[in-house]
């Protein structure tokens, strides 16, 4: 029973890692923002609130 649990956990972990790798390869994150349809202006960097 314990061996079966370890195998299931390993299979789930490997599948999560493979999924993360595939998504990172086919859908890489962009460095800058695209156009926003909500009317907000988005900037990259730390917010400067309450100055």
C-alpha positions in Angstrom: 0.0 0.0 0.0 2.8 2.4 0.9 4.7 1.6 -2.3 1.6 2.3 -4.3 1.2 5.7 -2.7 4.8 6.6 -3.5 4.4 5.6 -7.1 1.2 7.6 -7.5 2.9 10.7 -5.9 5.9 10.3 -8.2 3.7 10.0 -11.3 1.7 13.1 -10.3 4.9 15.1 -9.7 6.5 14.0 -13.0 3.3 14.9 -14.9 3.2 18.4 -13.3 6.8 19.0 -14.2 6.3 17.9 -17.8 3.2 20.0 -18.1 5.0 23.0 -16.7 7.8 22.5 -19.3 5.5 22.1 -22.2 3.5 25.2 -21.3 6.7 27.2 -20.8 8.1 26.1 -24.2 4.9 26.6 -26.3 3.6 29.7 -24.4 6.6 31.7 -23.1 5.9 34.7 -20.9 6.3 38.1 -22.6 8.5 40.8 -21.1 6.1 43.6 -21.8 2.3 44.0 -21.6 0.0 43.9 -24.6 -2.9 46.2 -25.0 -5.5 46.2 -22.3 -9.2 46.3 -23.2 -10.3 47.7 -19.8 -8.8 51.2 -20.2 -6.1 50.7 -17.6 -2.5 51.7 -18.3 -0.2 49.0 -17.2 3.5 49.6 -16.4 6.1 47.1 -15.6 8.0 47.6 -12.4 7.3 48.5 -8.8 4.1 50.6 -8.0 4.6 54.1 -6.8 1.4 54.4 -4.7 1.0 57.0 -1.8 3.8 59.3 -2.8 
